[in-house]
Amino acid sequence: MAEIANCARCDAVFVKGIRDICPDCHKEEEKAFDIVYQFLRQKKNREATMAEIVEATGVEEAWIIKFIKEKRLLTTQFPSLNFPCEKCGDPITQGRLCSSCAKELKLELELHEKQQKQENEKRKTYYMFDN
């Protein structure tokens, strides 16, 4: 049975399928992608930065970032194209975190695991008192 949902973009009611946006918003998004892609396909624009792409195409930066994260625009093909790290905002070309934030997260996880092991060791200790 089909699921009725509200579009995440325009809040219109639609029958939800694969996407979380309505068909009208999907068409608009595809049109925006085509505009950006056609702009970047031109040899002179292949090294355009995010700001230059937004200015030249009129497409929102959030949509361009979405296209990159969906791997519809590959940063390997467009070397000056980057987006902000989700934690600190530094520019990155792949993933969700920059290398320093990823390293910091890894250290925090290792510390947490070490603390968990120590707590588990304390729980395993059995004390017996002789009266």
N, C-alpha and C positions, 0 to 999 in steps of 0.2 A: 504494500500500500504506500502511496506517495506521501511524503512529509511536507506539510506547509510550514514555511519559515519567513522571517523578515530578512530582507536584504541587509547585509552588513554595511553597505555603503549608503543606500538611499532610504532604507527602512520600508520599502515596498513589500507587499506580501506576494510570494511566489512559491511554486512547487519546487522544493529543493531536490537537486540531483547531485552532481559531482561538486558543484561550486557552492560557496556560501553567499554569492551575489546573484542578483536577478539577471535575466537575459539582456535587458537593456544596459545595465551597468557593465556586463561582460563585453558587450559590443563596444561600449565606450572605451573600456580598458584595452581591448584588442586594437582599436583605432589608435589609441595613444601609443601602444607598443609599435605599431607599424610606422607611426611618425618618427619615433625615436630610432628605430632600426634603420629606416631609410636615411635618416640624418647621419647615423654612424657608418653606414655602408660607403658613404662618399669618402674617398681617400683622404681628403683634406681635413675631415672631421674625426678621423679614427683616434686621435690623441686628445679629443675634447675632454674637459673636466666636467664634473657633475653640474657645476654652476653654468658652464657654457651650454651644456645640453638643455638644461631647464630654460635658459634664456632664449635659445634658438628655436626650441620646439614648443614651448608653452606647456609642456607636460610636467605635472607635479613631481617633485623629488621623491616623495614617498612611493609613487608608482614605479619610478626608475629603480629604486632600491628593491622593490618587490620583484621586478623583472630580473634583477641580478641574483637575488636569493633563490628565485625559482630556476635559475641557470638558463634563462632565456636570453640574457645578455652575458657573455663570458668576458671576464676581466682579462683573460689571457689574450683575447683578440683586441681589446681596447685598453691599453696600458695605463692611461690616465684616469680611468673610471674606477672610483672607489666609493665606499660608503662607511658610515660611522660604526665603530665598535659598540656593541650593545651595553657595555659597562662604562667605559670612559669617554667614548665619542671620538677617539683617534681614528683617522682614516685607515681602512683595511680593504683588501681586494678579495678576500675569501673568508668563509666561516662566519662566526657570530662574534668572536672575541679576538682582540689583538694578541700578539704573542706574550706581552707582559701580563695582561689580564688572565690569559689562559694559564700562565706559569703560576701566578698568584692563586688562582682557583685550585690548581693542582696541589700546591703547598698546603692550602687550607683543608683540602680533602684528606691529605696524608696526615695532617695534625689531628683532624677529627677521628680518623680511623685509629690512630695511636691512642687517643683518649678513650675511645670505645673499648679497645683491647685491654687497657688498664682497668677500666670499670668492670669488664667481664672477669678479669683475673681476681679482682677484689671479691666478686660475688662467689667465685669458686672456692674461696678459702673457707674451711670449716673449722670453727672454734669449739673446743670442748673444755669445760670447766669442771674441775674436781672440787667437790665440797668436803 
